[in-house]
Amino acid sequence: MATKQRPFHLVVFGASGFTGQFVTEEVAREQVAPEGSSRLPWAVAGRCREKLQQVLERAAEKLGRPTLPSEVGIIICDINNPASLDEMAKQATVVLNCVGPYRFYGEPVVKACIENGTSCIDISGEPQFLELIYWKYHEKAAEKGVYIIGSSGFDSIPADMGVIYTRNKMNGTLTSVESFLTVQSGPEGLCIHDGTWKSAVYGFGNQSHLKKLRKEANLKPVPIVGPKLKRRWPVSYCRELNSYSIPFLGADVSVVKRTQRYLHENLEQSPVQYAAYVTVGGITSVIKLMFAGLFFLFFVKFGIGRQLLIKFPWLFSFGYFSKQGPTQKQIDASSFTMTFFGQGYSQGFDPDNKQPNIRICTQVKGPEAGYVATPIAMVQAALTLLNDASDLPKAGGVFTPGAAFSRTKLIDRLNKRGIEFSVISSSEV
């Protein structure tokens, strides 16, 4: 990675954006944590100095640190100005890229970072962007010895590291995992900023491009160990959680599968099959979501439909997404639980002709997903990149969180910051 001559260890790019301001607060919070080591020099970056200054002032007031604005560097750069991105990258060891949708704005940052020997972390939940960046830049990043790590927020650190945690806690060979995401909200309900909505609209609207990318990659299938994991119905009932569930349509499955391929091909680990679901409560919620899903899938197919979806997120998402984003009360009252049900074989058990004989249940629990857990995950990933260099893949490259951090102390760091990994049960059948 970059040399110590660089003025800033961390640079938050897009710090004045909706998510970027929360990431900025989290970096500042990390700098004053009692167990923290000496403070790292860091900066915020974006187009407008005044807005960046305002973000630092709000963080200073929230954290009770009036001197914060004078302690943090400010870098002026624009996603449409490659020279300014180069100047930002030259000053950083790690860039935390918060500017999305990444399919439009992510690649110039990756390119600038690689060319200037800077590592980069993003919080993209867009499989097409993540997979395209791997194919275009993995070898270039490896040549430069830098780490480009995508999906390092709620998409998809809880899922990716959760599967690795489950594997590590099983006394045997883990062969398959199903995860179920449950989101808890307070009396004012849930709300997500429309930046995430835009990413989903463009992602589903361009699914054919992702299919084409995967077809051109022509990857050899990863071997299946044990029985093939069966897909559940589009609406299924989870007895263990006493709730209906639907497939989780985020990036988790794409990211976990890429991690399992890497661990199998590079570390000779037994690959784990994976499926992701989200609980939706009772039958009334199922019906409401089905209507919302049908509306979305119909409109997203057409250019005019996508324009309407983006212009009126609150209407088409039944109030779940808005241009204003959640209120502080909504954020404070929200949390998530991701439950993993795994199965596999005890040591010495032959998987070729017998059913799995071990089951395990683990959980990852944390605060509000989008604007509390995501900044925590992103910042701890960056600090792991800085502090656990000997446990990272030896060469640089483009990695998933699990591929980059499977042997590091990232899970320990997350546990200390309120994203908690735990074993619920483990038993031999």
Phi, psi and chi 1 to 4 in degrees:
 res  aa     phi    psi   chi1   chi2   chi3   chi4
   1 MET       - -171.7  -77.9 -166.2  -67.5      -
   2 ALA   -66.5  159.2      -      -      -      -
   3 THR   -80.9  166.4   60.5      -      -      -
   4 LYS   -75.2   -7.0  -67.9 -177.9  179.6  178.9
   5 GLN   -70.5  -14.9  -75.9   88.8   12.3      -
   6 ARG   -69.8  139.5  -57.9 -164.6  176.5 -156.5
   7 PRO   -69.0  -25.6   19.7  -30.2      -      -
   8 PHE  -127.7  131.3  -56.8  114.6      -      -
   9 HIS   -72.4  -41.7  -76.4   66.2      -      -
  10 LEU  -126.5  138.7  -58.3  175.4      -      -
  11 VAL  -128.8  123.3  170.8      -      -      -
  12 VAL   -90.3  107.2 -178.8      -      -      -
  13 PHE   -91.7  129.5  179.0   49.5      -      -
  14 GLY    84.4   32.4      -      -      -      -
  15 ALA   -66.0  -22.9      -      -      -      -
  16 SER   -91.8   -0.4   58.4      -      -      -
  17 GLY   -74.4  173.5      -      -      -      -
  18 PHE   -60.9  -49.7 -167.9   83.0      -      -
  19 THR   -77.2  -35.3  -55.7      -      -      -
  20 GLY   -57.1  -35.3      -      -      -      -
  21 GLN   -67.1  -33.3   61.9 -174.2  -33.9      -
  22 PHE   -72.9  -35.9  -69.6  101.8      -      -
  23 VAL   -65.2  -40.6  173.3      -      -      -
  24 THR   -59.3  -46.2  -60.3      -      -      -
  25 GLU   -58.4  -41.0  -78.3 -179.1   18.6      -
  26 GLU   -68.3  -39.1 -173.9   57.9   30.5      -
  27 VAL   -62.2  -44.4  176.5      -      -      -
  28 ALA   -62.6  -40.2      -      -      -      -
  29 ARG   -64.4  -40.9 -171.0  176.7  -70.8  110.4
  30 GLU   -62.4  -33.7  176.2   64.5   31.2      -
  31 GLN   -69.2  -19.8  -64.1  -62.4  -70.7      -
  32 VAL  -111.9    7.7  -64.5      -      -      -
  33 ALA   -62.0  136.1      -      -      -      -
  34 PRO   -56.4  -37.9  -21.6   30.6      -      -
  35 GLU   -86.7    0.8   64.9  -88.5   32.4      -
  36 GLY   -68.1  152.5      -      -      -      -
  37 SER   -81.7 -164.1   55.1      -      -      -
  38 SER   -60.2  148.3   58.2      -      -      -
  39 ARG   -64.5  139.5  -68.1 -179.0 -177.4  176.0
  40 LEU   -93.5  137.4  -59.6  175.7      -      -
  41 PRO   -67.4  131.9   23.0  -30.7      -      -
  42 TRP  -145.7  168.7   64.3  -70.1      -      -
  43 ALA  -146.5  162.4      -      -      -      -
  44 VAL  -111.4  151.4  -67.7      -      -      -
  45 ALA  -139.1  145.5      -      -      -      -
  46 GLY   174.9 -170.3      -      -      -      -
  47 ARG   -82.6  -30.3  -70.4  178.8  -64.3 -179.8
  48 CYS  -121.3  114.9  177.1      -      -      -
  49 ARG   -59.6  -40.7  179.6  177.7  -65.7  -85.0
  50 GLU   -62.2  -44.3 -174.9  179.5   -7.6      -
  51 LYS   -65.7  -39.9  -72.2 -176.5  178.4  179.7
  52 LEU   -62.8  -41.4  -65.4  169.7      -      -
  53 GLN   -62.6  -40.2 -168.6   69.8   31.2      -
  54 GLN   -64.4  -39.1  -71.6  171.3   -3.1      -
  55 VAL   -61.7  -44.1  167.9      -      -      -
  56 LEU   -65.3  -38.0  -68.3  173.9      -      -
  57 GLU   -67.5  -39.7  -72.1  169.1   -0.6      -
  58 ARG   -65.3  -41.2  -77.5 -162.9  -63.0  -90.7
  59 ALA   -63.9  -40.2      -      -      -      -
  60 ALA   -61.4  -43.2      -      -      -      -
  61 GLU   -67.0  -42.8 -176.6  178.6   -7.1      -
  62 LYS   -65.2  -37.2 -167.8  170.7 -177.9  178.5
  63 LEU   -93.9   -2.9  -60.1  174.6      -      -
  64 GLY    67.1   39.0      -      -      -      -
  65 ARG  -127.2   80.6  -96.4 -175.0   73.7 -167.2
  66 PRO   -60.3  -22.7   18.4  -29.8      -      -
  67 THR   -86.3   -2.8   60.1      -      -      -
  68 LEU   -54.0  -48.8  178.1   67.3      -      -
  69 PRO   -57.1  -29.9  -26.4   36.4      -      -
  70 SER   -83.4  -12.6   63.2      -      -      -
  71 GLU   -93.4  -13.0  -62.4  168.7    2.7      -
  72 VAL  -111.8  133.2 -178.7      -      -      -
  73 GLY   -73.4  156.2      -      -      -      -
  74 ILE  -125.6  126.7  -68.0  179.9      -      -
  75 ILE  -118.9  126.7  -58.8  170.9      -      -
  76 ILE   -94.3  119.9  -55.1  -57.5      -      -
  77 CYS  -154.4  161.8   60.9      -      -      -
  78 ASP  -134.6  135.8 -171.1  -28.7      -      -
  79 ILE   -59.0  -25.4 -164.3   71.0      -      -
  80 ASN   -90.6    5.2  -64.1  -49.1      -      -
  81 ASN  -122.8   92.4 -176.2  -19.8      -      -
  82 PRO   -55.7  -36.5  -24.7   34.6      -      -
  83 ALA   -62.7  -37.7      -      -      -      -
  84 SER   -70.5  -33.6   71.2      -      -      -
  85 LEU   -66.4  -38.7  -65.5  176.9      -      -
  86 ASP   -60.4  -44.1  -74.4  -22.6      -      -
  87 GLU   -63.2  -39.7  -76.6  -55.6  -50.7      -
  88 MET   -62.9  -48.9  173.4 -173.5   69.5      -
  89 ALA   -61.7  -37.0      -      -      -      -
  90 LYS   -63.7  -23.3  -73.1  174.3 -176.5  175.9
  91 GLN   -93.4   -3.9  -61.1 -179.5   64.6      -
  92 ALA  -119.4  150.3      -      -      -      -
  93 THR   -86.3  -43.6  -56.3      -      -      -
  94 VAL  -133.7  130.7  179.5      -      -      -
  95 VAL  -100.4  130.0  168.2      -      -      -
  96 LEU   -99.6  102.3  -76.1   69.7      -      -
  97 ASN   -89.9  113.1 -177.5   15.3      -      -
  98 CYS  -109.5   14.8  -56.7      -      -      -
  99 VAL   -98.4  110.6  180.0      -      -      -
 100 GLY  -128.1  179.2      -      -      -      -
 101 PRO   -59.5  137.9  -21.8   33.4      -      -
 102 TYR   -69.4  -25.7  -70.3   90.3      -      -
 103 ARG   -61.5  -24.7   68.5  169.3   52.7 -116.0
 104 PHE   -99.3  -35.3  -61.0  129.7      -      -
 105 TYR  -121.1    0.0  -53.1  120.9      -      -
 106 GLY   -82.9  -39.8      -      -      -      -
 107 GLU   -63.6  -41.5 -173.0  172.0  -10.3      -
 108 PRO   -58.8  -32.9  -24.3   34.6      -      -
 109 VAL   -70.9  -44.4 -179.6      -      -      -
 110 VAL   -58.7  -46.4  170.3      -      -      -
 111 LYS   -60.9  -46.1 -172.1  176.4  179.7 -178.1
 112 ALA   -62.7  -40.9      -      -      -      -
 113 CYS   -64.5  -46.5  -75.0      -      -      -
 114 ILE   -63.6  -45.7  -67.8  173.5      -      -
 115 GLU   -63.0  -25.5  -71.4  179.0   -5.9      -
 116 ASN  -109.6   16.0  -67.6  -77.1      -      -
 117 GLY    66.8   36.6      -      -      -      -
 118 THR  -117.8  136.4  -54.0      -      -      -
 119 SER   -81.1  158.2  -68.8      -      -      -
 120 CYS  -143.7  137.6 -179.7      -      -      -
 121 ILE  -124.7  136.9  -70.9  178.1      -      -
 122 ASP  -130.1  174.6   69.8   48.8      -      -
 123 ILE  -121.0   35.6   45.2  177.0      -      -
 124 SER   -68.6  138.9  170.4      -      -      -
 125 GLY  -115.1   31.4      -      -      -      -
 126 GLU  -112.3   98.9  -54.7  163.9   43.5      -
 127 PRO   -54.5  -38.3  -27.3   35.9      -      -
 128 GLN   -62.6  -44.4 -176.4 -175.7  -18.1      -
 129 PHE   -63.5  -47.7  166.8   78.0      -      -
 130 LEU   -61.0  -44.6  -64.4  164.8      -      -
 131 GLU   -74.3  -36.1  -65.6 -179.4   30.9      -
 132 LEU   -63.7  -42.9  179.1   65.7      -      -
 133 ILE   -62.0  -37.5  -69.1  -60.3      -      -
 134 TYR   -60.8  -49.5  172.9   80.7      -      -
 135 TRP   -68.6  -32.3  -69.9  112.5      -      -
 136 LYS   -84.3  -29.6  -72.8 -173.2   71.8  171.8
 137 TYR  -127.6   -2.0  -67.6  100.5      -      -
 138 HIS   -59.4  -48.5  178.0   65.9      -      -
 139 GLU   -67.2  -38.5  -69.4 -176.8    2.3      -
 140 LYS   -64.8  -41.5  -66.2  176.4 -176.7  177.0
 141 ALA   -65.8  -38.7      -      -      -      -
 142 ALA   -63.6  -40.7      -      -      -      -
 143 GLU   -61.0  -36.6  -72.0  171.1    8.0      -
 144 LYS   -85.0  -11.9  -73.2  -79.0 -169.9  173.4
 145 GLY    72.5   27.5      -      -      -      -
 146 VAL  -110.6  159.5  -60.2      -      -      -
 147 TYR  -112.6  121.9  -63.8   84.4      -      -
 148 ILE  -110.0  110.7  -52.1  -61.4      -      -
 149 ILE  -123.0  112.8  -54.9  171.7      -      -
 150 GLY   -90.9  178.7      -      -      -      -
 151 SER    47.4   46.4   53.5      -      -      -
 152 SER  -103.0   30.4  -66.7      -      -      -
 153 GLY  -116.4 -146.6      -      -      -      -
 154 PHE   -59.2  -38.8  178.5   72.1      -      -
 155 ASP   -88.8  108.8  -75.6  -33.1      -      -
 156 SER  -139.9   34.6  -67.3      -      -      -
 157 ILE   -64.7  -45.4  -82.3 -176.8      -      -
 158 PRO   -57.5  -43.3  -27.2   36.8      -      -
 159 ALA   -70.3  -50.0      -      -      -      -
 160 ASP   -66.0  -49.4 -153.8   15.2      -      -
 161 MET   -74.3  -25.3  -60.2  -53.8  -65.3      -
 162 GLY   -65.0  -40.4      -      -      -      -
 163 VAL   -66.1  -41.6  171.6      -      -      -
 164 ILE   -64.6  -41.8  -71.9  171.5      -      -
 165 TYR   -60.7  -44.1  175.5   83.7      -      -
 166 THR   -62.0  -43.3  -55.3      -      -      -
 167 ARG   -60.7  -43.9 -178.4 -158.0   68.3 -161.2
 168 ASN   -67.0  -27.2  -68.3  -15.5      -      -
 169 LYS   -90.8  -10.1  -68.0  -61.4  179.8 -179.4
 170 MET   -83.8  132.2  175.5  173.5  -91.8      -
 171 ASN   -86.2   71.7 -173.3   22.7      -      -
 172 GLY   157.4 -149.3      -      -      -      -
 173 THR  -109.5  117.2  -59.3      -      -      -
 174 LEU   -79.5  129.5 -179.5   67.9      -      -
 175 THR  -113.3  -28.3   60.3      -      -      -
 176 SER  -153.9  150.8   65.6      -      -      -
 177 VAL  -141.1  137.0  172.9      -      -      -
 178 GLU  -114.8  132.0  -68.6 -179.1  -49.6      -
 179 SER  -112.3  146.6   69.9      -      -      -
 180 PHE  -128.8  116.5  -68.5   83.2      -      -
 181 LEU   -90.5  128.9  169.1   64.5      -      -
 182 THR  -122.2  125.1  -58.5      -      -      -
 183 VAL  -107.4  123.9  177.3      -      -      -
 184 GLN   -99.4  140.3  -63.2   87.7   11.5      -
 185 SER  -132.4  163.8   61.9      -      -      -
 186 GLY   -89.9 -168.3      -      -      -      -
 187 PRO   -61.2  -24.2   18.5  -30.5      -      -
 188 GLU   -89.3    1.5  -64.9 -170.2   14.7      -
 189 GLY    77.9 -168.3      -      -      -      -
 190 LEU  -104.8  152.4  -68.9  169.1      -      -
 191 CYS  -155.4  141.8 -175.8      -      -      -
 192 ILE  -127.9  141.9  -55.0  171.0      -      -
 193 HIS   -64.0  147.8 -172.1 -101.7      -      -
 194 ASP   -72.3   -7.3   78.0  -34.1      -      -
 195 GLY   -59.6  -39.8      -      -      -      -
 196 THR   -67.3  -38.9  -56.6      -      -      -
 197 TRP   -60.5  -45.2  175.1 -101.7      -      -
 198 LYS   -59.8  -43.8  -72.0  176.5 -176.5  175.6
 199 SER   -59.1  -41.0  -64.3      -      -      -
 200 ALA   -67.0  -42.3      -      -      -      -
 201 VAL   -60.4  -49.9  169.5      -      -      -
 202 TYR   -67.8  -34.8  -69.2  122.5      -      -
 203 GLY   -64.7  -50.1      -      -      -      -
 204 PHE   -69.8  -31.1  -79.5   95.0      -      -
 205 GLY   -70.6  -17.5      -      -      -      -
 206 ASN  -123.4   32.8  -69.1  -82.6      -      -
 207 GLN   -60.4  -29.6  -84.8 -170.4  -45.3      -
 208 SER   -63.3  -32.7   59.8      -      -      -
 209 HIS   -66.8  -38.5  -64.9  165.5      -      -
 210 LEU   -66.6  -42.7  178.5   57.7      -      -
 211 LYS   -61.2  -40.4  -70.9  178.2 -178.6  177.3
 212 LYS   -64.9  -41.7 -177.2 -178.8  177.5 -176.4
 213 LEU   -60.4  -44.4  176.5   66.6      -      -
 214 ARG   -69.1  -35.2  -70.8  172.8  174.0  171.4
 215 LYS   -66.2  -41.2 -172.8  176.7  179.9  179.7
 216 GLU   -68.6  -30.6  -70.8  173.0   -7.8      -
 217 ALA   -65.2  -35.1      -      -      -      -
 218 ASN    51.1   49.6 -164.5   27.3      -      -
 219 LEU   -74.8  144.5  -68.1  171.8      -      -
 220 LYS   -69.6  134.4 -175.2  173.6   70.4  173.5
 221 PRO   -58.7  141.4  -21.1   31.7      -      -
 222 VAL   -75.0  135.6  173.4      -      -      -
 223 PRO   -62.7  146.9   18.1  -29.4      -      -
 224 ILE   -98.5  124.8  -67.0  173.2      -      -
 225 VAL  -103.2  129.3  179.8      -      -      -
 226 GLY    77.0 -171.0      -      -      -      -
 227 PRO   -61.9  145.8  -16.8   28.3      -      -
 228 LYS   -67.7  134.0 -174.4  174.8 -178.5  179.1
 229 LEU   -70.2  120.3 -178.0   61.3      -      -
 230 LYS   -83.1  139.2  -65.4  179.2 -179.2  178.4
 231 ARG   -73.2  140.2  -73.4 -172.9 -179.4 -177.1
 232 ARG   -79.0  166.9  -67.3  174.5  177.8 -106.9
 233 TRP   -65.7  159.1  -70.9   95.5      -      -
 234 PRO   -54.3  -31.5  -28.2   35.3      -      -
 235 VAL  -126.4  119.7  177.1      -      -      -
 236 SER  -135.4  162.6   62.4      -      -      -
 237 TYR  -107.5  126.1 -171.9   74.7      -      -
 238 CYS   -98.1  106.9  179.3      -      -      -
 239 ARG   -63.2  -39.3  -65.6 -180.0 -175.8  -83.9
 240 GLU   -61.7  -34.5  -65.1   87.6  -12.5      -
 241 LEU  -103.7   -1.1  -60.9  177.3      -      -
 242 ASN    54.3   48.3 -167.2   28.9      -      -
 243 SER  -154.4  150.3  176.7      -      -      -
 244 TYR   -75.4  154.8  -74.2   95.2      -      -
 245 SER  -142.0  157.4   67.9      -      -      -
 246 ILE  -130.7  160.2   60.0  174.7      -      -
 247 PRO   -59.5  139.3  -24.7   35.2      -      -
 248 PHE   -82.5  120.9 -179.4   63.5      -      -
 249 LEU   -96.6   14.9  -59.9  178.3      -      -
 250 GLY   -79.7 -161.3      -      -      -      -
 251 ALA   -85.9   -4.9      -      -      -      -
 252 ASP   -54.9  -47.3  -72.3   -5.5      -      -
 253 VAL   -63.0  -44.5  171.7      -      -      -
 254 SER   -59.2  -45.6  165.5      -      -      -
 255 VAL   -68.0  -46.7  171.7      -      -      -
 256 VAL   -63.0  -41.0  170.4      -      -      -
 257 LYS   -63.5  -38.9  -76.4 -175.5  174.9 -179.9
 258 ARG   -66.4  -38.6  -71.9  173.2   56.2 -145.0
 259 THR   -62.9  -46.7  -67.3      -      -      -
 260 GLN   -64.2  -35.2  -67.4  -55.9  -46.6      -
 261 ARG   -62.8  -46.1  174.3  178.6  -68.4  -81.9
 262 TYR   -61.3  -47.7  172.3   85.2      -      -
 263 LEU   -63.5  -34.3  -63.9  176.0      -      -
 264 HIS   -73.1  -46.3  171.9   66.5      -      -
 265 GLU   -77.9  -29.4  -67.6  178.2   -8.9      -
 266 ASN  -105.6  -30.5  -66.1  -86.2      -      -
 267 LEU  -115.9    4.8  -58.8 -178.2      -      -
 268 GLU    56.6   37.0  -61.7 -178.2  -11.7      -
 269 GLN   -91.3  149.9  -66.2 -178.2    4.2      -
 270 SER   -67.3  124.6  179.5      -      -      -
 271 PRO   -70.6  147.3   24.8  -32.0      -      -
 272 VAL  -109.7  128.8  179.0      -      -      -
 273 GLN   -75.4  150.0  -58.3  171.9   72.4      -
 274 TYR  -146.9  140.9  177.2   67.3      -      -
 275 ALA  -140.4  145.4      -      -      -      -
 276 ALA  -124.0  136.7      -      -      -      -
 277 TYR  -135.8  163.4  -58.1   91.2      -      -
 278 VAL  -128.7  132.4   56.1      -      -      -
 279 THR   -77.4  145.2   62.8      -      -      -
 280 VAL  -128.1   12.2  -66.6      -      -      -
 281 GLY    81.3 -134.6      -      -      -      -
 282 GLY   -90.3 -174.2      -      -      -      -
 283 ILE   -66.3  -30.3 -165.1   67.5      -      -
 284 THR   -62.9  -43.5  -55.2      -      -      -
 285 SER   -64.6  -37.1  -62.2      -      -      -
 286 VAL   -61.3  -46.3  170.1      -      -      -
 287 ILE   -63.4  -43.8  -66.4  169.3      -      -
 288 LYS   -60.7  -44.2 -177.3  179.1  175.9 -178.6
 289 LEU   -69.2  -33.9  -82.1  166.4      -      -
 290 MET   -63.3  -44.0  -78.1  178.3   65.4      -
 291 PHE   -63.7  -45.3  -86.0  106.3      -      -
 292 ALA   -60.8  -42.0      -      -      -      -
 293 GLY   -64.5  -41.0      -      -      -      -
 294 LEU   -64.7  -43.2  -71.1  171.0      -      -
 295 PHE   -57.4  -48.9  -91.8  111.1      -      -
 296 PHE   -61.4  -50.2 -178.9   87.0      -      -
 297 LEU   -65.7  -29.5  -69.1  173.7      -      -
 298 PHE   -71.9  -51.1  175.4   76.5      -      -
 299 PHE   -68.6  -31.9  -81.9   87.9      -      -
 300 VAL   -70.3  -14.3   82.5      -      -      -
 301 LYS   -74.2  -20.7  -70.9 -179.6  179.2  179.4
 302 PHE  -119.1  147.6  -49.4  102.3      -      -
 303 GLY   -57.1  -46.6      -      -      -      -
 304 ILE   -65.9  -34.3 -174.0   68.6      -      -
 305 GLY   -64.5  -42.6      -      -      -      -
 306 ARG   -64.6  -37.8  -70.4 -167.0  -71.3  -87.3
 307 GLN   -61.9  -41.7  -70.4  176.3   27.7      -
 308 LEU   -66.4  -42.6  -71.9  169.1      -      -
 309 LEU   -59.3  -41.7  -72.4  169.4      -      -
 310 ILE   -73.9  -33.9  -71.5  167.4      -      -
 311 LYS   -75.3  -32.9 -169.7  172.1 -177.4  178.9
 312 PHE  -125.6   63.4  -56.0  107.2      -      -
 313 PRO   -61.8  -39.0   22.8  -33.5      -      -
 314 TRP   -62.3  -41.0 -171.1   86.8      -      -
 315 LEU   -67.6  -50.5  175.3   65.4      -      -
 316 PHE   -79.0  -16.7  -72.8  100.8      -      -
 317 SER  -100.2    9.6   69.4      -      -      -
 318 PHE    57.5   37.1  -73.1   70.2      -      -
 319 GLY    89.8   -1.2      -      -      -      -
 320 TYR   -78.6  -24.9  -74.9  114.6      -      -
 321 PHE  -122.5  144.0  -68.0   84.5      -      -
 322 SER  -150.1  160.0   77.3      -      -      -
 323 LYS   -70.5  -20.8  -66.9 -178.9 -177.9  -64.9
 324 GLN   -86.5  -24.5  -66.1   75.4   34.8      -
 325 GLY    79.5 -178.4      -      -      -      -
 326 PRO   -74.5  154.8   28.8  -35.3      -      -
 327 THR   -80.2  165.5   64.2      -      -      -
 328 GLN   -62.3  -35.3 -168.2   59.7   50.4      -
 329 LYS   -63.3  -41.9  -79.6 -172.5  177.4 -179.7
 330 GLN   -63.7  -41.1  -73.6  175.0  -45.2      -
 331 ILE   -63.9  -47.1  -70.2  173.1      -      -
 332 ASP   -63.7  -30.0  -67.2  -18.8      -      -
 333 ALA   -91.4   -2.6      -      -      -      -
 334 SER  -101.5  152.0 -179.6      -      -      -
 335 SER  -157.5  173.1   60.6      -      -      -
 336 PHE  -137.9  154.4   78.3   89.4      -      -
 337 THR  -134.0  127.8  -58.1      -      -      -
 338 MET  -115.1  116.6 -166.7  172.2  -80.0      -
 339 THR  -105.3  131.7  -54.4      -      -      -
 340 PHE  -112.9  125.8  -60.7   81.2      -      -
 341 PHE  -110.3  112.5  -63.8  103.0      -      -
 342 GLY  -116.2  156.5      -      -      -      -
 343 GLN  -142.2  157.8   61.6  179.7   12.7      -
 344 GLY  -177.1 -154.2      -      -      -      -
 345 TYR  -127.4  140.5  -61.3   90.6      -      -
 346 SER   -71.0  163.5   56.5      -      -      -
 347 GLN   -61.2  133.6  -68.2  179.2   -4.6      -
 348 GLY    86.7   -4.9      -      -      -      -
 349 PHE   -84.8  133.9 -144.9   71.6      -      -
 350 ASP   -85.4  113.3 -177.4    7.6      -      -
 351 PRO   -75.2  -11.0   27.7  -33.1      -      -
 352 ASP   -69.8  -34.2  -71.3  -23.7      -      -
 353 ASN  -130.6   17.7   50.5   21.1      -      -
 354 LYS  -137.7  154.6  -65.8 -178.6 -179.7  178.0
 355 GLN   -73.5  153.8  -70.5  -65.6  -47.2      -
 356 PRO   -53.9  142.4  -26.1   34.9      -      -
 357 ASN  -118.9    8.1   71.0  -35.4      -      -
 358 ILE  -131.5  137.1  -66.5 -177.7      -      -
 359 ARG  -123.1  146.3  -60.2 -168.9 -170.6  -78.4
 360 ILE  -142.0  143.9 -173.6  170.2      -      -
 361 CYS  -126.4  126.0  174.8      -      -      -
 362 THR  -127.5  167.6   62.7      -      -      -
 363 GLN  -140.3  149.3  -84.9 -171.6  -11.2      -
 364 VAL  -121.0  121.0  179.1      -      -      -
 365 LYS  -120.0  145.7  -59.3  178.5   76.1  170.7
 366 GLY  -162.8  177.1      -      -      -      -
 367 PRO   -73.5 -171.2   28.6  -33.7      -      -
 368 GLU   -45.0  135.3 -169.4  -83.1  -25.1      -
 369 ALA   -72.4  -47.4      -      -      -      -
 370 GLY   -78.6  -34.7      -      -      -      -
 371 TYR  -127.2    3.4  -47.7  106.5      -      -
 372 VAL  -121.8  -56.5 -177.6      -      -      -
 373 ALA   -66.7  -39.3      -      -      -      -
 374 THR   -61.7  -49.8  -75.1      -      -      -
 375 PRO   -60.4  -39.1  -26.6   36.3      -      -
 376 ILE   -59.9  -49.4  -70.0  171.1      -      -
 377 ALA   -61.6  -43.6      -      -      -      -
 378 MET   -64.9  -45.4 -172.8 -177.2 -152.7      -
 379 VAL   -68.6  -40.8  172.7      -      -      -
 380 GLN   -68.5  -32.5  -66.3  -52.0  -44.0      -
 381 ALA   -63.4  -42.3      -      -      -      -
 382 ALA   -64.7  -42.1      -      -      -      -
 383 LEU   -68.2  -33.8  -67.5  172.8      -      -
 384 THR   -64.7  -40.9  -58.4      -      -      -
 385 LEU   -60.3  -38.6 -161.5   54.5      -      -
 386 LEU   -75.5  -38.5  -71.2  171.7      -      -
 387 ASN  -102.2  -20.3  -63.9  -42.1      -      -
 388 ASP  -112.4   39.3  -67.3    5.1      -      -
 389 ALA   -55.7  -35.9      -      -      -      -
 390 SER   -71.3  -16.3   61.0      -      -      -
 391 ASP  -101.8    1.3  -64.0  -39.7      -      -
 392 LEU   -81.7  165.3  -61.9  170.2      -      -
 393 PRO   -52.7  138.9  -26.9   34.6      -      -
 394 LYS   -58.4  -43.4  -72.1 -177.5  179.4  178.5
 395 ALA   -97.1  157.3      -      -      -      -
 396 GLY   -71.2 -174.0      -      -      -      -
 397 GLY   151.2 -171.9      -      -      -      -
 398 VAL  -101.0  121.7  177.5      -      -      -
 399 PHE  -131.7  155.5  -62.7   99.4      -      -
 400 THR   -79.4  164.1   59.7      -      -      -
 401 PRO   -57.6  -43.8  -25.9   34.8      -      -
 402 GLY   -64.2  -38.6      -      -      -      -
 403 ALA   -66.0  -40.5      -      -      -      -
 404 ALA   -75.6  -39.8      -      -      -      -
 405 PHE  -112.8    9.3  -60.1  128.2      -      -
 406 SER   -60.9  -27.0   64.7      -      -      -
 407 ARG  -108.2    9.4  -64.2 -176.3  -69.5 -174.9
 408 THR   -96.3 -173.4   68.2      -      -      -
 409 LYS   -99.4   24.6  -62.9  175.7 -178.1  176.1
 410 LEU   -58.9  -44.8  176.0   58.0      -      -
 411 ILE   -61.4  -40.8  -70.5  175.8      -      -
 412 ASP   -60.9  -42.2  -66.4  -21.4      -      -
 413 ARG   -63.3  -43.0  -72.6 -171.1  168.6   90.1
 414 LEU   -64.7  -41.1  -66.0  171.9      -      -
 415 ASN   -56.6  -40.2  -88.8  -43.7      -      -
 416 LYS   -71.9  -18.8  -69.1  176.1 -177.8  176.8
 417 ARG  -105.4    9.8  -65.0  -62.4 -176.9  -87.1
 418 GLY   100.7    0.6      -      -      -      -
 419 ILE  -102.4  100.9  -60.2  177.4      -      -
 420 GLU  -103.9  128.4  -60.1  172.3   -8.9      -
 421 PHE  -102.1  133.0  -66.4   67.0      -      -
 422 SER  -151.5  155.4   61.3      -      -      -
 423 VAL   -93.6  125.9  175.7      -      -      -
 424 ILE   -89.5  -45.2  -55.0  -58.2      -      -
 425 SER  -159.1  155.6   63.7      -      -      -
 426 SER  -151.7  128.8 -179.3      -      -      -
 427 SER  -151.1  151.8   60.9      -      -      -
 428 GLU   -94.1  131.7 -169.1  162.3  -28.0      -
 429 VAL   -79.0      -  179.9      -      -      -
